């Protein structure tokens, strides 16, 4: 009796490639953003840690002024940015 040779089913990797590409792209973006944050020295400019609600930036001029009024209370302000303006704060806030 002769054994039949059955080919194993081919693995379809087409669904994996987009996922790997997406993860690679996200890592690349994170490295770029963190590098830019270090170069412009805008890190640690957050005045309050709000993991969920903090995703939404200030929406009005009054909210921006309120957020900026807390900025001089953190060490980063005294160390590097004591001459920071509201417009400058908005820039580092986005990074």
C-alpha positions as a printed Julia matrix, in Angstrom:
95×3 Matrix{Float64}:
   0.0    0.0    0.0
   1.37   3.36  -0.97
   0.85   6.39   1.32
  -0.72   9.38  -0.29
   1.06  12.65   0.02
  -1.28  15.42   1.13
  -0.09  19.0    0.79
  -0.47  21.09   3.9
  -2.75  24.09   3.43
  -0.9   27.26   2.56
  -0.82  29.89   5.29
  -2.3   33.18   4.23
  -0.21  35.98   5.74
  -2.04  38.77   3.95
  -3.9   39.76   7.14
  -0.72  39.93   9.19
   1.2   42.27   6.9
  -1.09  45.31   7.32
  -1.05  44.84  11.09
   2.74  44.66  11.19
   2.97  47.7    8.94
   0.58  49.63  11.19
   2.55  48.75  14.34
   5.82  49.68  12.64
   4.36  53.01  11.51
   3.07  53.77  15.03
   6.48  53.04  16.55
   8.12  55.28  13.95
   5.69  58.13  14.74
   6.27  57.69  18.5
  10.04  57.94  18.0
   9.63  61.08  15.87
   7.28  62.78  18.35
   9.4   61.9   21.36
  12.53  63.1   19.57
  10.87  66.38  18.63
   9.62  66.77  22.21
  13.16  66.4   23.5
  14.65  68.76  20.91
  12.21  71.6   21.58
  12.3   70.86  25.32
   8.53  70.83  25.7
   8.3   67.69  27.8
   6.62  67.72  31.2
   4.49  70.75  30.44
   1.29  69.07  31.61
  -0.05  70.85  34.68
  -2.59  68.2   35.7
  -2.58  64.48  35.0
  -6.03  63.55  33.7
  -5.64  60.3   31.71
  -9.19  60.24  30.33
 -10.47  63.82  30.44
  -7.01  65.17  29.58
  -7.32  63.91  26.02
  -9.55  66.87  25.24
  -7.48  70.08  25.01
  -8.77  73.41  26.32
 -11.5   74.57  23.97
 -11.9   78.25  24.83
  -9.55  81.15  25.53
 -10.65  81.1   29.18
  -9.75  77.39  29.49
  -6.35  78.03  27.87
  -5.67  80.91  30.28
  -6.74  78.73  33.22
  -4.42  75.91  32.13
  -1.57  78.36  31.54
  -2.09  79.92  35.0
  -1.18  76.55  36.54
   1.99  76.19  34.46
   4.19  78.52  36.62
   3.51  76.19  39.58
   5.49  73.3   38.08
   9.32  73.11  38.27
   9.69  73.03  34.48
   8.5   76.63  34.26
  11.14  77.97  36.69
  13.93  75.84  35.19
  13.48  76.53  31.48
  10.42  78.5   30.52
  10.0   81.41  32.92
   9.46  83.75  29.95
   6.79  81.52  28.37
   3.77  83.21  26.79
   0.32  81.76  26.3
   1.03  81.16  22.6
   4.28  79.39  23.44
   2.45  77.28  26.01
  -0.1   76.25  23.41
   2.73  75.07  21.17
   4.41  72.91  23.8
   1.03  71.68  25.03
   0.36  70.0   21.67
   3.69  68.14  21.77
